[in-house]
Amino acid sequence: MNIHAPDQTLTQQIMARIRDQIARRQLSEGARLPSIRATADTYSVSKSTVVEAYDRLVAEGVITSRRGSGYFVASAHAPLSLAEIGPSLDRAVDPLWVSRQSLETRDYLKPGCGWLPPSWMPDDEIRRALRSLARNPNADLFDYSTPSGHTRLRQLLSRRLIERDIEASPAQIILMDSATQAIELLCRFLLKPGDTVLVDDPCYFNFLAKLRAHQVKVIGIPYTPTGPDMALLGATLEAHRPRLYLTNTAMHNPTGATLSPVNAHRLLRLAEAHDLIIIEDDIYSDFELEPGARLSAFDGFERVVYVGGFSKALSASIRLGYIAARADWIEPLTDLKIATLFSTQTFVAELVCQVLSDGHFRRHLETVRQKLAAVRGQTAERLEELGLKVWFRPQAGMFLWCELPEGLDASELAQKALSERIVLAPGNAFSVSQSAAPFLRFNIAQSQDERLYTFLKSSLQA
């Protein structure tokens, strides 16, 4: 009996036929499949084709293999209910609320998430890099990386940092599997339970969740359009003697503000006077129009540790971050990396290195900056027309920090939006003091669907 489906390989045709027989109950749960030879004779194909089809079905969990006995239809599993595959509508807003809702949904609008739409990512550049790696017999794709990570990539990163006036030799750079993991390694290295840590209020919500896991005391410093409130920061340093300050200095998450050069110098003087270490998370740096003030550039890594990554500008699926730090910290940090991670992904590092070496990536970044500039003002105006107040209008980046009309709670609005298949980012998810109840963070790249404004208009009017 021959099978004919010109758009499928013979292996795919056999797999489809077996799936169909199971669906029609011609093969029931636990039933033994015909032998490889018998199936090859039935469909007039080679035995190797049947072996491949059976092996793929085993990998999918459709059938099982029993050594010496053959292949059998696997046990049926109950389908996931909507409650299991959808977001939790009644989850209280906490520091992980936005991440959970954004990651658990696929076909929702996500004006509250922290990444670009997939259509904005450099699909062609990544595919070109993958093809180049596939043709390169010298590409290191299978072995563990060196302890600090891919050497040539660290050299490229050193040159890229110089463009931001940050001088870090390749030997001062450690590759990690993400910027999130880089901050985790630094927290393990620098903190012990009971330490006091400063963050901005509001700040990136994952900072709060991470620090909570490290059992430290977290104090928020109110953030302004030019950086943290310097007077309150000085008083807090005097009163609490914190070990660490974790911050974004450019295109601050969630406000979009950027630390001014004046406040950068003030902050570093305070850090020196009070023995404060600063982690500078610069994950959104690729969206900057002109290089701004960086604590790492002014400080020279005396008290500042720099963290960067590629998931925002390159691909959410390409998880690679890095640490740039003072020279005498590199060896103990690397030892801790080996103890907790062992090694970073060589394949990913080769891929990123290939993309960064190609001039197409710089052109991609310029295109993204232009797209963000094109929608930034338009998005702010549309939100203000609905009655929201834009706290600060940034010149770069993807975020707008907006205040709802008086008397409205962003958490309640976000939970209502979730039932309408829209993920918003309520302010208190970002706030240590829980003082941001009327605020929402909007990702302008993800806020171009008319359904968002229809929902906001009807909800605010109600």
Secondary structure, DSSP 8 states (H G I E B T S, - for coil): -----TTS-HHHHHHHHHHHHHHTTSS-TT-B---HHHHHHHHT--HHHHHHHHHHHHHHTSEEEETTTEEEE--------HHHHS--TT----TTHHHHHHHH-SSSB-TTSSS--GGGS-HHHHHHHHHHHHH-TT---SS---TT--HHHHHHHHHHHHTTT----GGGEEEES-HHHHHHHHHHHH--TT-EEEEEES--HHHHHHHHHTT-EEEEEEEETTEE-HHHHHHHHHHH--SEEEE--SS-TTT-----HHHHHHHHHHHHHTT-EEEEE-TTGGG-SS----HHHHHTTSSEEEEEESTTTT-TT---EEEE--HHHHHHHHHHHHHHT----HHHHHHHHHHHTSHHHHHHHHHHHHHHHHHHHHHHHHHHHTT-EES---SSSSEEEEE-STT--HHHHHHHHHHTTB--EEGGGG-SSS--TTEEEEEGGG---HHHHHHHHHHHH-
